[in-house]
Amino acid sequence: MFRPLLIATLLALPAVAVAQSAPVADAAESGSPPQRVRAVTLNAGEKCPQSTGSEIVVCSTLEQPYRIPKQFRDSGPIPAKNQAWGNRAATMDQVGRVAGGLPDTCSPVGSGGQSGCALATNRAWAAERRAQQDANASVP
């Protein structure tokens, strides 16, 4: 009773194995992952090499090494809702220090508030210089 079923199963196994061995060119059509992913950085005037059936080629140029186009990149300050909790806690701490007139805050309120004025001036100068460099870098 089980013998004909066993014989039919054993005869069908080699046919299934032959059907599963597809060539590499058919691998892309079957949905299998590529064998290799190659990232290429191009100089001015170079052309991106063609990919084969078993590899993917990702090209970038030296002028624009990022995959996100420049007009979509955001270089402004990160909104508070998108910052890590550590950054938000540090901001709240600094606001509390200024409000309380603690040392190194450059605040006219409280004792020791005047000691941070040089630090605040240096931070403002550094931020202004970064803004100028960013403005100069964005002009082609």
Buried (B, 14 or more C-beta within 10 A) or exposed (E): EEEEEEEEEEEEEEEEEEEEEEEEEEBBEEEEEBEEEEEEEBEEEEEEEEBBEBEBBEBBBEEEEEEEEEEEEEEEEEEEEEBEEEEEEEEEEEEEBBEEBBEBBBBEEBEEBBBBEEEBEEEEEEEEEEEEEEEEEEEE
